[in-house]
Amino acid sequence: MDIKQFEGRKRDHIRHALDPAHQTRKLGGLDQIHLHHEALPELAFREVTLSTSSLGQPIRTPFFVAGMTAGHPDAKTINARLAIACARRGWAMGVGSQRRELETQEPEARDLREQAPDLFLFANLGISQLISEPVEKIRRLVESIDAQALVIHANALQECLQPEGTPNFRGALKKLTEVCEKLGFPVILKETGCGFSPQTLKQLTEVGLRALDVSGLGGTHWGRIEGARAEEKNPGDLYALAAKTFAEWGEPTLDSVLTARKLLTGVEIWGSGGVRSGLDAAKLIALGAHRIGYAQPALESALQGEETLNRWMERQEFELKVALFCTGCKTPAELQNKEGVWKRNGN
Ligand SMILES: Cc1cc2nc3c(=O)[nH]c(=O)nc-3n(C[C@H](O)[C@H](O)[C@H](O)COP(=O)(O)O)c2cc1C
């Protein structure tokens, strides 16, 4: 791996992820969902709690910050800021891809555990790397940062539209099944903004995943980001042009959650990809999601400092509590199981 090129790419990704033109809000479907208002909730607001459970453990909130790659000059500071805030508030956190560590053997996120001993932390690796690495080496990645679970990311579109990409997913299902069986840590599969189709979800029923994080269309779009990178480097080249064609590619977060909930019984469904408020979170919970992840907005807030990050997190928590109260639910689990709490506009 060319480390200089790698670091440059990661810096580009952060810069382009912050550009509103690379967001796909209107395509995610969450604006179609209406939660029914209960004018007379039999509750006091102070009784409402975000406590729930996931992967067999009680958790203080259903929120997590989804994995984002480091490689930025300030990456350590940003990750530490996110980790400390997440641990304090009972959010989980994913690190970005540990691909680089496979070669350097130096965990970029090694210090996070010291800085945030109570943090629920997810390790992270891409499908292309998973396929070619032995399970033992993958287990070491999880242990090297003292994570509690492994997140595998699938990013087919991004790998195609990156000149340096590795679009080879042959053998992915078989390897995923092997890793789920032998790793000794819970395995979660996620997308990175293109979601999961019914066909893919059907293929995942017997793999042994503990959770599926849909990361669907509706937020950060890697086709757009790679397209912008290509356009900067070689205006009008093949990648830049193709990225325009694929600027709306993907399965919406809404549909991904609904279908996954139906098809993957026994697997926790996590909602991410375009979650931009505590109300979005409430909608996904009502549709069946267990945990709710934010990437780009968490990064944006963390870059502005600890106080901004904490205010942003507090707002997500408060908004979810308001949605729980106004739907007459004391907990996320009640909202998840409540019949008739939502409708899809236009249906
Ligand atoms: C700067 C940046 C870097 C990312 N790097 C990774 C990564 O290394 N591994 C991964 O699984 N997802 C990565 N993602 C994808 C996110 O985890 C998430 O799936 C996606 O951004 C959609 O969520 P959002 O709409 O809230 O941003 C990254 C996202 C951003 C914004």
The ligand as an SDF file (V2000), in Angstrom:
LIG
                    3D

 31 33  0  0  0  0  0  0  0  0999 V2000
  -15.3250   10.6710    6.1370 C   0  0  0  0  0  0  0  0  0  0  0  0
  -15.9890    9.3330    6.1660 C   0  0  0  0  0  0  0  0  0  0  0  0
  -15.2100    8.1790    6.1860 C   0  0  0  0  0  0  0  0  0  0  0  0
  -15.8140    6.9210    6.2240 C   0  0  0  0  0  0  0  0  0  0  0  0
  -15.0390    5.7940    6.3300 N   0  0  0  0  0  0  0  0  0  0  0  0
  -15.6420    4.5870    6.5480 C   0  0  0  0  0  0  0  0  0  0  0  0
  -14.8680    3.4240    6.8580 C   0  0  0  0  0  0  0  0  0  0  0  0
  -13.6490    3.4760    6.9200 O   0  0  0  0  0  0  0  0  0  0  0  0
  -15.5230    2.2590    7.0900 N   0  0  0  0  0  0  0  0  0  0  0  0
  -16.9050    2.1850    7.0430 C   0  0  0  0  0  0  0  0  0  0  0  0
  -17.4660    1.1280    7.3130 O   0  0  0  0  0  0  0  0  0  0  0  0
  -17.6430    3.2500    6.7120 N   0  0  0  0  0  0  0  0  0  0  0  0
  -17.0490    4.4470    6.4900 C   0  0  0  0  0  0  0  0  0  0  0  0
  -17.8260    5.5490    6.2320 N   0  0  0  0  0  0  0  0  0  0  0  0
  -19.2770    5.3730    5.9660 C   0  0  0  0  0  0  0  0  0  0  0  0
  -20.1340    5.6450    7.1860 C   0  0  0  0  0  0  0  0  0  0  0  0
  -19.8660    4.7500    8.2470 O   0  0  0  0  0  0  0  0  0  0  0  0
  -21.6410    5.5830    6.8440 C   0  0  0  0  0  0  0  0  0  0  0  0
  -21.9600    4.2650    6.4640 O   0  0  0  0  0  0  0  0  0  0  0  0
  -22.0470    6.5070    5.7010 C   0  0  0  0  0  0  0  0  0  0  0  0
  -21.3000    7.7120    5.7490 O   0  0  0  0  0  0  0  0  0  0  0  0
  -23.5310    6.8570    5.7540 C   0  0  0  0  0  0  0  0  0  0  0  0
  -23.8630    7.5550    6.9480 O   0  0  0  0  0  0  0  0  0  0  0  0
  -24.1310    9.1530    6.9690 P   0  0  0  0  0  0  0  0  0  0  0  0
  -25.1440    9.4190    5.9030 O   0  0  0  0  0  0  0  0  0  0  0  0
  -24.6360    9.4410    8.3700 O   0  0  0  0  0  0  0  0  0  0  0  0
  -22.8230    9.8290    6.6940 O   0  0  0  0  0  0  0  0  0  0  0  0
  -17.2470    6.8140    6.2040 C   0  0  0  0  0  0  0  0  0  0  0  0
  -18.0090    7.9870    6.1760 C   0  0  0  0  0  0  0  0  0  0  0  0
  -17.4100    9.2310    6.1770 C   0  0  0  0  0  0  0  0  0  0  0  0
  -18.2860   10.4450    6.1570 C   0  0  0  0  0  0  0  0  0  0  0  0
  1  2  1  0
  2  3  1  0
  2 30  2  0
  3  4  2  0
  4  5  1  0
  4 28  1  0
  5  6  2  0
  6  7  1  0
  6 13  1  0
  7  8  2  0
  7  9  1  0
  9 10  1  0
 10 11  2  0
 10 12  1  0
 12 13  2  0
 13 14  1  0
 14 15  1  0
 14 28  1  0
 15 16  1  0
 16 17  1  0
 16 18  1  0
 18 19  1  0
 18 20  1  0
 20 21  1  0
 20 22  1  0
 22 23  1  0
 23 24  1  0
 24 25  2  0
 24 26  1  0
 24 27  1  0
 28 29  2  0
 29 30  1  0
 30 31  1  0
M  END
$$$$
